[in-house]
Structure formats: C-alpha cells, structure tokens
C-alpha cells in the first residue's frame, strides 16, 4: 500500500512538469503558415495560456508573401543570386541590424535602382533626341539649360512623388517625441511597394513576386553602376555617350579625332 502511494505521488509530481497538450497545439498553430482563418483561433489560444508561462510570439502576416525571419540573411528579403549569393561586404545587413533598418536600406536600394534605370535611358534619349527647349550637349550639362518654368514643374513633380511615398511607407512623425518615429517604416509596408502598377505586372504568387523583385534589384544595381560610369565619363571628356564612341572609333581606326576642330572647342 505504501509503495502504491509513493508511486502515485511520483507520477503526480512528474506530470506537473509535462507539457500540456493544449499548449503544444497552440504552439503548432502559431508556427504554421499564417492565414486569415488560422489567425483568430491562434490569438484566442494564446490568451488562454497562464500568465506564469512565457507567451509565444504572435503570428506575423506575410507582406507580398514575405515574413521577416531574423535567422535568415537580410531577414529573408529576396535579391541574392549566384555566383555571389548573399553579398554584403560593408555589413549593411549584418547580424544585429534591426528589421526597420533592413527595410529602410532595401527601400533606398530599390528606389535608387529605379531612378538609375530611368537615368540611363534619359542619358541616351536626352542626348540623341531633339529637345523642345533647345537643350543640347552631354546629359550632365542639360539640367541647367532648362527654362525656369519647366524646371519648377519638374522639381514640384518630384517633390509630390516623394511626399506621397513617405505617406504610404513611413509612420507619421510624433513631434512630441520625434525619436520614436524618425526613419521608421510601417510594419505592413513592403520596401518599394508604393502601389503603383498601371500595367498589372505585380505577381499574386509569393514565389513569382520574389523572383520579379530579384530581377528588378539586379537591373537596378547594374543601372546604378552604369549611370555612375556615364556620368563620370562625361565629367572627364565633356562628350555625349555616342560622341565618345565615335571619338574612340576614330582613334582605333588611325584617324585624328581632332581633325577639323577649332581651337578651344571640344569635338
């Protein structure tokens, strides 16, 4: 009888430290793929857990199929491809960088890449096509040739776009304690997704969206390097892009590229 009592006490004591099946089911719910149907039951189950037990992290709603994962490089954002893979020599996405900083850096990369792609096209088109304002010469020298009214309209349009992007992606400033909201992006904002898709190219599938985002990033990175090269070239020789090509064609053909040029004129 004494042995039976000791055995019952031992089982009861060890059972107190065994995981509850209710808690296990809750954990499996929280770590499953989050959907709108599963989100509500998971939240109800979390509220049933006693206060003395650590609360599990809430389920995160995907943004364009992306769920931030601190264990992954760049929190799992797309953009890494072979042969370099995850390439971050300056440590912009190193361990310890906050999610907001990662999103802000990606926002800057995407937007600068888009501007660089437009700039590369603008350098070629602006130098080869006639301008309604009589603008000529290398693209580096064309902005200051714009009349005051068109220049003001261009600057106003850029300012309007930037303000609208800030309204979509950034948290409203708290002037009472500005350090809380300075540079802070919205939790539900995907870097670069301002909702502008007139051609309907944005994929609905998460994998297809990640692939398209990677393509855009790679083209944007190449465009930033390409624009920097064109800008530097024009600063050095003060020739248009195709003018430089024509210049070196003459050089390699053994023709004097300066023949017929007047003194003091770059040709």
GUMAR-309584 format. One record per residue (C-alpha): residue number from 1; residue in one letter; x, y, z. Coordinates in Angstrom, 3 decimals. Each point is the difference from the previous one (the first is absolute). Layout:
// residues N
<rec><seq>NUM</seq><type>A</type><x>X</x><y>Y</y><z>Z</z></rec>
...
This chain:
// residues 267
<rec><seq>1</seq><type>X</type><x>0.000</x><y>0.000</y><z>0.000</z></rec>
<rec><seq>2</seq><type>X</type><x>2.863</x><y>2.312</y><z>0.914</z></rec>
<rec><seq>3</seq><type>X</type><x>1.702</x><y>-0.782</y><z>-3.322</z></rec>
<rec><seq>4</seq><type>X</type><x>-3.203</x><y>0.800</y><z>-1.910</z></rec>
<rec><seq>5</seq><type>X</type><x>-0.312</x><y>3.360</y><z>1.786</z></rec>
<rec><seq>6</seq><type>X</type><x>3.635</x><y>0.898</y><z>-0.759</z></rec>
<rec><seq>7</seq><type>X</type><x>-0.474</x><y>-0.970</y><z>-3.649</z></rec>
<rec><seq>8</seq><type>X</type><x>-3.149</x><y>2.147</y><z>-0.288</z></rec>
<rec><seq>9</seq><type>X</type><x>1.782</x><y>2.999</y><z>1.546</z></rec>
<rec><seq>10</seq><type>X</type><x>2.927</x><y>-0.392</y><z>-2.404</z></rec>
<rec><seq>11</seq><type>X</type><x>-2.247</x><y>-0.143</y><z>-3.051</z></rec>
<rec><seq>12</seq><type>X</type><x>-1.956</x><y>3.038</y><z>1.148</z></rec>
<rec><seq>13</seq><type>X</type><x>3.216</x><y>1.956</y><z>0.618</z></rec>
<rec><seq>14</seq><type>X</type><x>1.517</x><y>-0.791</y><z>-3.380</z></rec>
<rec><seq>15</seq><type>X</type><x>-3.277</x><y>0.734</y><z>-1.776</z></rec>
<rec><seq>16</seq><type>X</type><x>0.176</x><y>3.559</y><z>1.284</z></rec>
<rec><seq>17</seq><type>X</type><x>3.095</x><y>0.556</y><z>-2.167</z></rec>
<rec><seq>18</seq><type>X</type><x>-1.359</x><y>-1.705</y><z>-3.131</z></rec>
<rec><seq>19</seq><type>X</type><x>-1.043</x><y>2.309</y><z>-2.871</z></rec>
<rec><seq>20</seq><type>X</type><x>-3.703</x><y>0.522</y><z>-0.342</z></rec>
<rec><seq>21</seq><type>X</type><x>-1.597</x><y>-1.256</y><z>-3.205</z></rec>
<rec><seq>22</seq><type>X</type><x>-1.902</x><y>3.299</y><z>-0.225</z></rec>
<rec><seq>23</seq><type>X</type><x>3.288</x><y>1.940</y><z>0.065</z></rec>
<rec><seq>24</seq><type>X</type><x>1.559</x><y>-2.273</y><z>-2.604</z></rec>
<rec><seq>25</seq><type>X</type><x>-2.931</x><y>0.428</y><z>-2.365</z></rec>
<rec><seq>26</seq><type>X</type><x>0.187</x><y>3.747</y><z>0.514</z></rec>
<rec><seq>27</seq><type>X</type><x>3.689</x><y>0.022</y><z>-0.914</z></rec>
<rec><seq>28</seq><type>X</type><x>-0.611</x><y>-2.053</y><z>-3.126</z></rec>
<rec><seq>29</seq><type>X</type><x>-2.729</x><y>2.422</y><z>-1.018</z></rec>
<rec><seq>30</seq><type>X</type><x>2.245</x><y>3.008</y><z>0.454</z></rec>
<rec><seq>31</seq><type>X</type><x>2.826</x><y>-1.413</y><z>-2.068</z></rec>
<rec><seq>32</seq><type>X</type><x>-2.150</x><y>-1.233</y><z>-2.862</z></rec>
<rec><seq>33</seq><type>X</type><x>-0.506</x><y>2.045</y><z>-3.138</z></rec>
<rec><seq>34</seq><type>X</type><x>-1.958</x><y>3.103</y><z>1.114</z></rec>
<rec><seq>35</seq><type>X</type><x>-3.355</x><y>0.445</y><z>-1.686</z></rec>
<rec><seq>36</seq><type>X</type><x>-2.967</x><y>2.141</y><z>0.784</z></rec>
<rec><seq>37</seq><type>X</type><x>-1.963</x><y>-3.078</y><z>1.111</z></rec>
<rec><seq>38</seq><type>X</type><x>2.710</x><y>-1.238</y><z>2.368</z></rec>
<rec><seq>39</seq><type>X</type><x>0.949</x><y>3.404</y><z>1.425</z></rec>
<rec><seq>40</seq><type>X</type><x>-3.099</x><y>0.430</y><z>2.198</z></rec>
<rec><seq>41</seq><type>X</type><x>0.076</x><y>-3.476</y><z>1.648</z></rec>
<rec><seq>42</seq><type>X</type><x>3.727</x><y>0.422</y><z>0.633</z></rec>
<rec><seq>43</seq><type>X</type><x>-0.541</x><y>3.313</y><z>1.765</z></rec>
<rec><seq>44</seq><type>X</type><x>-2.767</x><y>-1.500</y><z>2.146</z></rec>
<rec><seq>45</seq><type>X</type><x>2.232</x><y>-2.924</y><z>0.933</z></rec>
<rec><seq>46</seq><type>X</type><x>2.829</x><y>2.322</y><z>1.014</z></rec>
<rec><seq>47</seq><type>X</type><x>-2.308</x><y>1.905</y><z>2.334</z></rec>
<rec><seq>48</seq><type>X</type><x>-0.868</x><y>-3.288</y><z>1.786</z></rec>
<rec><seq>49</seq><type>X</type><x>3.641</x><y>-0.653</y><z>1.008</z></rec>
<rec><seq>50</seq><type>X</type><x>0.623</x><y>0.727</y><z>3.698</z></rec>
<rec><seq>51</seq><type>X</type><x>1.934</x><y>3.167</y><z>0.801</z></rec>
<rec><seq>52</seq><type>X</type><x>2.867</x><y>-1.912</y><z>1.671</z></rec>
<rec><seq>53</seq><type>X</type><x>0.840</x><y>-1.751</y><z>-3.313</z></rec>
<rec><seq>54</seq><type>X</type><x>1.990</x><y>1.979</y><z>-2.628</z></rec>
<rec><seq>55</seq><type>X</type><x>-2.290</x><y>1.232</y><z>-2.763</z></rec>
<rec><seq>56</seq><type>X</type><x>0.843</x><y>-1.207</y><z>-3.538</z></rec>
<rec><seq>57</seq><type>X</type><x>0.745</x><y>2.567</y><z>-2.679</z></rec>
<rec><seq>58</seq><type>X</type><x>-3.137</x><y>1.028</y><z>-1.931</z></rec>
<rec><seq>59</seq><type>X</type><x>-0.463</x><y>-1.185</y><z>-3.570</z></rec>
<rec><seq>60</seq><type>X</type><x>1.304</x><y>2.480</y><z>-2.579</z></rec>
<rec><seq>61</seq><type>X</type><x>-2.129</x><y>0.797</y><z>-3.006</z></rec>
<rec><seq>62</seq><type>X</type><x>1.993</x><y>-0.370</y><z>-3.245</z></rec>
<rec><seq>63</seq><type>X</type><x>0.697</x><y>3.102</y><z>-2.108</z></rec>
<rec><seq>64</seq><type>X</type><x>0.008</x><y>-0.986</y><z>-3.686</z></rec>
<rec><seq>65</seq><type>X</type><x>0.754</x><y>-3.510</y><z>1.202</z></rec>
<rec><seq>66</seq><type>X</type><x>2.976</x><y>1.108</y><z>2.110</z></rec>
<rec><seq>67</seq><type>X</type><x>0.141</x><y>-0.665</y><z>3.736</z></rec>
<rec><seq>68</seq><type>X</type><x>3.021</x><y>1.597</y><z>1.739</z></rec>
<rec><seq>69</seq><type>X</type><x>2.274</x><y>-2.708</y><z>1.408</z></rec>
<rec><seq>70</seq><type>X</type><x>2.833</x><y>1.196</y><z>2.222</z></rec>
<rec><seq>71</seq><type>X</type><x>1.901</x><y>-3.266</y><z>-0.509</z></rec>
<rec><seq>72</seq><type>X</type><x>0.332</x><y>0.648</y><z>-3.760</z></rec>
<rec><seq>73</seq><type>X</type><x>2.302</x><y>2.433</y><z>-1.780</z></rec>
<rec><seq>74</seq><type>X</type><x>-1.703</x><y>3.372</y><z>-0.512</z></rec>
<rec><seq>75</seq><type>X</type><x>-3.012</x><y>-1.396</y><z>1.876</z></rec>
<rec><seq>76</seq><type>X</type><x>-0.790</x><y>-2.206</y><z>-3.008</z></rec>
<rec><seq>77</seq><type>X</type><x>-0.493</x><y>2.826</y><z>-2.537</z></rec>
<rec><seq>78</seq><type>X</type><x>0.668</x><y>-1.065</y><z>-3.626</z></rec>
<rec><seq>79</seq><type>X</type><x>2.902</x><y>1.292</y><z>-2.072</z></rec>
<rec><seq>80</seq><type>X</type><x>2.855</x><y>-2.493</y><z>0.473</z></rec>
<rec><seq>81</seq><type>X</type><x>0.952</x><y>-2.009</y><z>-3.095</z></rec>
<rec><seq>82</seq><type>X</type><x>2.950</x><y>-2.064</y><z>-1.251</z></rec>
<rec><seq>83</seq><type>X</type><x>2.935</x><y>0.258</y><z>-0.274</z></rec>
<rec><seq>84</seq><type>X</type><x>0.382</x><y>2.495</y><z>2.881</z></rec>
<rec><seq>85</seq><type>X</type><x>-2.972</x><y>-1.136</y><z>2.065</z></rec>
<rec><seq>86</seq><type>X</type><x>-0.519</x><y>2.205</y><z>3.057</z></rec>
<rec><seq>87</seq><type>X</type><x>2.559</x><y>2.749</y><z>-0.653</z></rec>
<rec><seq>88</seq><type>X</type><x>0.338</x><y>2.592</y><z>2.778</z></rec>
<rec><seq>89</seq><type>X</type><x>3.675</x><y>1.031</y><z>0.374</z></rec>
<rec><seq>90</seq><type>X</type><x>-0.831</x><y>3.242</y><z>1.834</z></rec>
<rec><seq>91</seq><type>X</type><x>-2.355</x><y>-1.649</y><z>2.503</z></rec>
<rec><seq>92</seq><type>X</type><x>-3.209</x><y>1.882</y><z>-0.761</z></rec>
<rec><seq>93</seq><type>X</type><x>-1.966</x><y>-3.168</y><z>0.833</z></rec>
<rec><seq>94</seq><type>X</type><x>2.277</x><y>-1.570</y><z>2.585</z></rec>
<rec><seq>95</seq><type>X</type><x>-1.290</x><y>-1.721</y><z>3.114</z></rec>
<rec><seq>96</seq><type>X</type><x>-1.377</x><y>2.486</y><z>2.504</z></rec>
<rec><seq>97</seq><type>X</type><x>-1.448</x><y>2.436</y><z>-2.547</z></rec>
<rec><seq>98</seq><type>X</type><x>-3.656</x><y>0.626</y><z>0.821</z></rec>
<rec><seq>99</seq><type>X</type><x>-2.841</x><y>-0.956</y><z>-2.321</z></rec>
<rec><seq>100</seq><type>X</type><x>-0.898</x><y>3.664</y><z>-0.526</z></rec>
<rec><seq>101</seq><type>X</type><x>3.562</x><y>0.813</y><z>-1.101</z></rec>
<rec><seq>102</seq><type>X</type><x>0.014</x><y>-2.971</y><z>-2.381</z></rec>
<rec><seq>103</seq><type>X</type><x>-3.286</x><y>1.140</y><z>-1.541</z></rec>
<rec><seq>104</seq><type>X</type><x>1.219</x><y>3.595</y><z>-0.231</z></rec>
<rec><seq>105</seq><type>X</type><x>3.241</x><y>-1.045</y><z>-1.728</z></rec>
<rec><seq>106</seq><type>X</type><x>-1.949</x><y>-2.188</y><z>-2.429</z></rec>
<rec><seq>107</seq><type>X</type><x>-2.407</x><y>2.870</y><z>-0.669</z></rec>
<rec><seq>108</seq><type>X</type><x>2.956</x><y>2.226</y><z>-0.859</z></rec>
<rec><seq>109</seq><type>X</type><x>1.530</x><y>-2.660</y><z>-2.254</z></rec>
<rec><seq>110</seq><type>X</type><x>-3.219</x><y>-0.654</y><z>-1.911</z></rec>
<rec><seq>111</seq><type>X</type><x>-0.838</x><y>3.675</y><z>-0.522</z></rec>
<rec><seq>112</seq><type>X</type><x>3.555</x><y>0.967</y><z>-1.011</z></rec>
<rec><seq>113</seq><type>X</type><x>0.037</x><y>-2.938</y><z>-2.402</z></rec>
<rec><seq>114</seq><type>X</type><x>-3.233</x><y>1.170</y><z>-1.617</z></rec>
<rec><seq>115</seq><type>X</type><x>1.294</x><y>3.555</y><z>-0.336</z></rec>
<rec><seq>116</seq><type>X</type><x>3.267</x><y>-1.304</y><z>-1.463</z></rec>
<rec><seq>117</seq><type>X</type><x>-1.865</x><y>-2.067</y><z>-2.612</z></rec>
<rec><seq>118</seq><type>X</type><x>-1.954</x><y>3.092</y><z>-1.060</z></rec>
<rec><seq>119</seq><type>X</type><x>3.217</x><y>2.044</y><z>0.018</z></rec>
<rec><seq>120</seq><type>X</type><x>1.826</x><y>-2.456</y><z>-2.270</z></rec>
<rec><seq>121</seq><type>X</type><x>-2.848</x><y>0.225</y><z>-2.499</z></rec>
<rec><seq>122</seq><type>X</type><x>-0.135</x><y>3.774</y><z>0.427</z></rec>
<rec><seq>123</seq><type>X</type><x>3.706</x><y>0.432</y><z>-0.716</z></rec>
<rec><seq>124</seq><type>X</type><x>-0.322</x><y>-1.788</y><z>-3.338</z></rec>
<rec><seq>125</seq><type>X</type><x>-3.361</x><y>1.467</y><z>-1.021</z></rec>
<rec><seq>126</seq><type>X</type><x>0.770</x><y>3.517</y><z>1.192</z></rec>
<rec><seq>127</seq><type>X</type><x>3.202</x><y>0.172</y><z>-2.000</z></rec>
<rec><seq>128</seq><type>X</type><x>-1.335</x><y>-1.601</y><z>-3.193</z></rec>
<rec><seq>129</seq><type>X</type><x>-3.510</x><y>1.427</y><z>-0.284</z></rec>
<rec><seq>130</seq><type>X</type><x>-0.799</x><y>3.660</y><z>-0.690</z></rec>
<rec><seq>131</seq><type>X</type><x>-1.189</x><y>2.054</y><z>2.978</z></rec>
<rec><seq>132</seq><type>X</type><x>-2.991</x><y>2.387</y><z>-0.100</z></rec>
<rec><seq>133</seq><type>X</type><x>2.065</x><y>2.463</y><z>2.032</z></rec>
<rec><seq>134</seq><type>X</type><x>3.080</x><y>-0.047</y><z>-2.220</z></rec>
<rec><seq>135</seq><type>X</type><x>2.037</x><y>-1.971</y><z>2.537</z></rec>
<rec><seq>136</seq><type>X</type><x>3.149</x><y>-1.572</y><z>-1.461</z></rec>
<rec><seq>137</seq><type>X</type><x>3.305</x><y>-1.545</y><z>1.009</z></rec>
<rec><seq>138</seq><type>X</type><x>0.910</x><y>-2.586</y><z>2.648</z></rec>
<rec><seq>139</seq><type>X</type><x>-2.740</x><y>-0.975</y><z>2.427</z></rec>
<rec><seq>140</seq><type>X</type><x>2.074</x><y>1.288</y><z>2.917</z></rec>
<rec><seq>141</seq><type>X</type><x>-0.399</x><y>3.522</y><z>-1.382</z></rec>
<rec><seq>142</seq><type>X</type><x>-3.665</x><y>-0.148</y><z>-0.973</z></rec>
<rec><seq>143</seq><type>X</type><x>-1.796</x><y>0.653</y><z>3.286</z></rec>
<rec><seq>144</seq><type>X</type><x>1.357</x><y>3.521</y><z>0.345</z></rec>
<rec><seq>145</seq><type>X</type><x>-1.177</x><y>0.747</y><z>-3.560</z></rec>
<rec><seq>146</seq><type>X</type><x>-3.659</x><y>-0.531</y><z>0.917</z></rec>
<rec><seq>147</seq><type>X</type><x>-2.187</x><y>3.129</y><z>0.099</z></rec>
<rec><seq>148</seq><type>X</type><x>-1.227</x><y>1.070</y><z>3.431</z></rec>
<rec><seq>149</seq><type>X</type><x>-3.629</x><y>-1.099</y><z>-0.406</z></rec>
<rec><seq>150</seq><type>X</type><x>0.660</x><y>-3.576</y><z>-1.233</z></rec>
<rec><seq>151</seq><type>X</type><x>2.705</x><y>-0.383</y><z>2.655</z></rec>
<rec><seq>152</seq><type>X</type><x>-2.412</x><y>1.101</y><z>2.732</z></rec>
<rec><seq>153</seq><type>X</type><x>-2.640</x><y>-2.426</y><z>-1.278</z></rec>
<rec><seq>154</seq><type>X</type><x>2.523</x><y>-2.862</y><z>0.000</z></rec>
<rec><seq>155</seq><type>X</type><x>1.174</x><y>0.794</y><z>3.529</z></rec>
<rec><seq>156</seq><type>X</type><x>-3.608</x><y>0.264</y><z>1.242</z></rec>
<rec><seq>157</seq><type>X</type><x>-0.932</x><y>-3.360</y><z>-1.544</z></rec>
<rec><seq>158</seq><type>X</type><x>2.987</x><y>-1.697</y><z>1.649</z></rec>
<rec><seq>159</seq><type>X</type><x>-0.894</x><y>1.565</y><z>3.366</z></rec>
<rec><seq>160</seq><type>X</type><x>-3.634</x><y>-1.140</y><z>-0.321</z></rec>
<rec><seq>161</seq><type>X</type><x>1.047</x><y>-3.582</y><z>-0.769</z></rec>
<rec><seq>162</seq><type>X</type><x>2.402</x><y>-0.082</y><z>2.944</z></rec>
<rec><seq>163</seq><type>X</type><x>-2.581</x><y>1.396</y><z>2.413</z></rec>
<rec><seq>164</seq><type>X</type><x>-2.544</x><y>-2.573</y><z>-1.158</z></rec>
<rec><seq>165</seq><type>X</type><x>2.553</x><y>-2.809</y><z>0.430</z></rec>
<rec><seq>166</seq><type>X</type><x>0.702</x><y>1.198</y><z>3.538</z></rec>
<rec><seq>167</seq><type>X</type><x>-3.729</x><y>0.000</y><z>0.798</z></rec>
<rec><seq>168</seq><type>X</type><x>-0.336</x><y>-3.593</y><z>-1.233</z></rec>
<rec><seq>169</seq><type>X</type><x>3.085</x><y>-1.548</y><z>1.544</z></rec>
<rec><seq>170</seq><type>X</type><x>0.980</x><y>2.056</y><z>3.031</z></rec>
<rec><seq>171</seq><type>X</type><x>-1.552</x><y>0.340</y><z>3.447</z></rec>
<rec><seq>172</seq><type>X</type><x>-1.452</x><y>3.438</y><z>0.680</z></rec>
<rec><seq>173</seq><type>X</type><x>2.463</x><y>2.161</y><z>1.974</z></rec>
<rec><seq>174</seq><type>X</type><x>-0.553</x><y>0.408</y><z>3.722</z></rec>
<rec><seq>175</seq><type>X</type><x>1.142</x><y>3.550</y><z>0.675</z></rec>
<rec><seq>176</seq><type>X</type><x>-0.379</x><y>-0.559</y><z>3.741</z></rec>
<rec><seq>177</seq><type>X</type><x>2.677</x><y>-2.720</y><z>-0.052</z></rec>
<rec><seq>178</seq><type>X</type><x>1.489</x><y>0.037</y><z>-3.498</z></rec>
<rec><seq>179</seq><type>X</type><x>2.603</x><y>-2.687</y><z>0.744</z></rec>
<rec><seq>180</seq><type>X</type><x>-2.725</x><y>-2.676</y><z>0.076</z></rec>
<rec><seq>181</seq><type>X</type><x>-1.138</x><y>0.536</y><z>-3.591</z></rec>
<rec><seq>182</seq><type>X</type><x>3.090</x><y>1.432</y><z>-1.722</z></rec>
<rec><seq>183</seq><type>X</type><x>0.856</x><y>-2.168</y><z>-3.071</z></rec>
<rec><seq>184</seq><type>X</type><x>-2.561</x><y>-2.607</y><z>1.089</z></rec>
<rec><seq>185</seq><type>X</type><x>-1.864</x><y>-1.917</y><z>-2.718</z></rec>
<rec><seq>186</seq><type>X</type><x>-3.450</x><y>-1.473</y><z>0.463</z></rec>
<rec><seq>187</seq><type>X</type><x>-0.108</x><y>-3.615</y><z>1.158</z></rec>
<rec><seq>188</seq><type>X</type><x>-2.270</x><y>-1.011</y><z>-2.902</z></rec>
<rec><seq>189</seq><type>X</type><x>2.064</x><y>1.830</y><z>-2.656</z></rec>
<rec><seq>190</seq><type>X</type><x>2.115</x><y>-1.994</y><z>-2.440</z></rec>
<rec><seq>191</seq><type>X</type><x>3.084</x><y>1.997</y><z>-1.062</z></rec>
<rec><seq>192</seq><type>X</type><x>-0.619</x><y>1.616</y><z>-3.379</z></rec>
<rec><seq>193</seq><type>X</type><x>-3.629</x><y>-1.102</y><z>-0.375</z></rec>
<rec><seq>194</seq><type>X</type><x>-1.805</x><y>3.337</y><z>-0.268</z></rec>
<rec><seq>195</seq><type>X</type><x>-2.996</x><y>-1.508</y><z>-1.787</z></rec>
<rec><seq>196</seq><type>X</type><x>0.893</x><y>1.383</y><z>-3.442</z></rec>
<rec><seq>197</seq><type>X</type><x>-0.565</x><y>-2.783</y><z>-2.550</z></rec>
<rec><seq>198</seq><type>X</type><x>-1.863</x><y>1.433</y><z>-3.025</z></rec>
<rec><seq>199</seq><type>X</type><x>0.876</x><y>-2.983</y><z>-2.208</z></rec>
<rec><seq>200</seq><type>X</type><x>-1.006</x><y>-2.624</y><z>2.566</z></rec>
<rec><seq>201</seq><type>X</type><x>3.409</x><y>-1.685</y><z>0.022</z></rec>
<rec><seq>202</seq><type>X</type><x>0.098</x><y>-0.733</y><z>3.723</z></rec>
<rec><seq>203</seq><type>X</type><x>-0.345</x><y>-3.776</y><z>0.569</z></rec>
<rec><seq>204</seq><type>X</type><x>-2.529</x><y>-1.291</y><z>2.501</z></rec>
<rec><seq>205</seq><type>X</type><x>2.100</x><y>-3.074</y><z>0.815</z></rec>
<rec><seq>206</seq><type>X</type><x>2.663</x><y>0.456</y><z>2.703</z></rec>
<rec><seq>207</seq><type>X</type><x>2.704</x><y>-1.912</y><z>-1.890</z></rec>
<rec><seq>208</seq><type>X</type><x>-0.629</x><y>1.873</y><z>-3.253</z></rec>
<rec><seq>209</seq><type>X</type><x>0.051</x><y>3.306</y><z>1.872</z></rec>
<rec><seq>210</seq><type>X</type><x>3.360</x><y>-0.854</y><z>1.592</z></rec>
<rec><seq>211</seq><type>X</type><x>1.419</x><y>-0.909</y><z>-3.427</z></rec>
<rec><seq>212</seq><type>X</type><x>-1.235</x><y>3.257</y><z>-1.545</z></rec>
<rec><seq>213</seq><type>X</type><x>1.349</x><y>1.979</y><z>2.944</z></rec>
<rec><seq>214</seq><type>X</type><x>3.404</x><y>-1.642</y><z>-0.468</z></rec>
<rec><seq>215</seq><type>X</type><x>-0.004</x><y>0.868</y><z>-3.707</z></rec>
<rec><seq>216</seq><type>X</type><x>-0.888</x><y>3.607</y><z>0.757</z></rec>
<rec><seq>217</seq><type>X</type><x>2.749</x><y>0.223</y><z>2.612</z></rec>
<rec><seq>218</seq><type>X</type><x>2.628</x><y>-1.458</y><z>-2.320</z></rec>
<rec><seq>219</seq><type>X</type><x>-0.955</x><y>2.322</y><z>-2.857</z></rec>
<rec><seq>220</seq><type>X</type><x>-0.059</x><y>2.934</y><z>2.397</z></rec>
<rec><seq>221</seq><type>X</type><x>3.447</x><y>-0.846</y><z>1.376</z></rec>
<rec><seq>222</seq><type>X</type><x>1.411</x><y>-0.261</y><z>-3.512</z></rec>
<rec><seq>223</seq><type>X</type><x>-1.689</x><y>3.294</y><z>-0.941</z></rec>
<rec><seq>224</seq><type>X</type><x>1.553</x><y>1.783</y><z>2.994</z></rec>
<rec><seq>225</seq><type>X</type><x>3.453</x><y>-1.150</y><z>-1.095</z></rec>
<rec><seq>226</seq><type>X</type><x>-0.771</x><y>0.849</y><z>-3.633</z></rec>
<rec><seq>227</seq><type>X</type><x>-1.278</x><y>3.493</y><z>0.820</z></rec>
<rec><seq>228</seq><type>X</type><x>3.051</x><y>0.691</y><z>2.187</z></rec>
<rec><seq>229</seq><type>X</type><x>2.237</x><y>-1.031</y><z>-2.901</z></rec>
<rec><seq>230</seq><type>X</type><x>-1.786</x><y>2.232</y><z>-2.525</z></rec>
<rec><seq>231</seq><type>X</type><x>-0.010</x><y>2.951</y><z>2.383</z></rec>
<rec><seq>232</seq><type>X</type><x>3.713</x><y>-0.391</y><z>0.758</z></rec>
<rec><seq>233</seq><type>X</type><x>0.844</x><y>-0.370</y><z>-3.702</z></rec>
<rec><seq>234</seq><type>X</type><x>-1.793</x><y>3.239</y><z>-0.916</z></rec>
<rec><seq>235</seq><type>X</type><x>1.636</x><y>1.852</y><z>2.888</z></rec>
<rec><seq>236</seq><type>X</type><x>3.409</x><y>-1.066</y><z>-1.301</z></rec>
<rec><seq>237</seq><type>X</type><x>-0.281</x><y>0.600</y><z>-3.762</z></rec>
<rec><seq>238</seq><type>X</type><x>-3.149</x><y>2.188</y><z>-0.274</z></rec>
<rec><seq>239</seq><type>X</type><x>-1.348</x><y>-2.086</y><z>-2.890</z></rec>
<rec><seq>240</seq><type>X</type><x>-3.316</x><y>-1.752</y><z>-0.446</z></rec>
<rec><seq>241</seq><type>X</type><x>-0.167</x><y>-3.786</y><z>0.291</z></rec>
<rec><seq>242</seq><type>X</type><x>-0.137</x><y>-0.587</y><z>-3.738</z></rec>
<rec><seq>243</seq><type>X</type><x>2.477</x><y>2.825</y><z>-0.526</z></rec>
<rec><seq>244</seq><type>X</type><x>2.500</x><y>-1.913</y><z>2.116</z></rec>
<rec><seq>245</seq><type>X</type><x>-0.636</x><y>-3.173</y><z>-1.995</z></rec>
<rec><seq>246</seq><type>X</type><x>0.588</x><y>1.885</y><z>-3.235</z></rec>
<rec><seq>247</seq><type>X</type><x>3.168</x><y>1.577</y><z>1.434</z></rec>
<rec><seq>248</seq><type>X</type><x>1.602</x><y>-3.346</y><z>0.847</z></rec>
<rec><seq>249</seq><type>X</type><x>-1.093</x><y>-1.562</y><z>-3.269</z></rec>
<rec><seq>250</seq><type>X</type><x>2.100</x><y>2.659</y><z>-1.744</z></rec>
<rec><seq>251</seq><type>X</type><x>2.896</x><y>-0.585</y><z>2.375</z></rec>
<rec><seq>252</seq><type>X</type><x>0.068</x><y>-3.764</y><z>-0.610</z></rec>
<rec><seq>253</seq><type>X</type><x>-0.427</x><y>0.559</y><z>-3.756</z></rec>
<rec><seq>254</seq><type>X</type><x>3.116</x><y>2.198</y><z>-0.094</z></rec>
<rec><seq>255</seq><type>X</type><x>-1.947</x><y>3.176</y><z>-0.738</z></rec>
<rec><seq>256</seq><type>X</type><x>0.766</x><y>3.211</y><z>1.855</z></rec>
<rec><seq>257</seq><type>X</type><x>-3.182</x><y>0.631</y><z>2.079</z></rec>
<rec><seq>258</seq><type>X</type><x>0.905</x><y>3.688</y><z>0.358</z></rec>
<rec><seq>259</seq><type>X</type><x>0.268</x><y>0.632</y><z>-3.718</z></rec>
<rec><seq>260</seq><type>X</type><x>-2.281</x><y>2.844</y><z>-1.002</z></rec>
<rec><seq>261</seq><type>X</type><x>-0.489</x><y>1.188</y><z>3.576</z></rec>
<rec><seq>262</seq><type>X</type><x>0.452</x><y>3.683</y><z>0.668</z></rec>
<rec><seq>263</seq><type>X</type><x>2.259</x><y>1.138</y><z>2.812</z></rec>
<rec><seq>264</seq><type>X</type><x>-1.637</x><y>-0.144</y><z>3.436</z></rec>
<rec><seq>265</seq><type>X</type><x>-2.962</x><y>-2.079</y><z>-1.202</z></rec>
<rec><seq>266</seq><type>X</type><x>-0.549</x><y>-3.555</y><z>1.206</z></rec>
<rec><seq>267</seq><type>X</type><x>-1.013</x><y>-2.172</y><z>-2.895</z></rec>
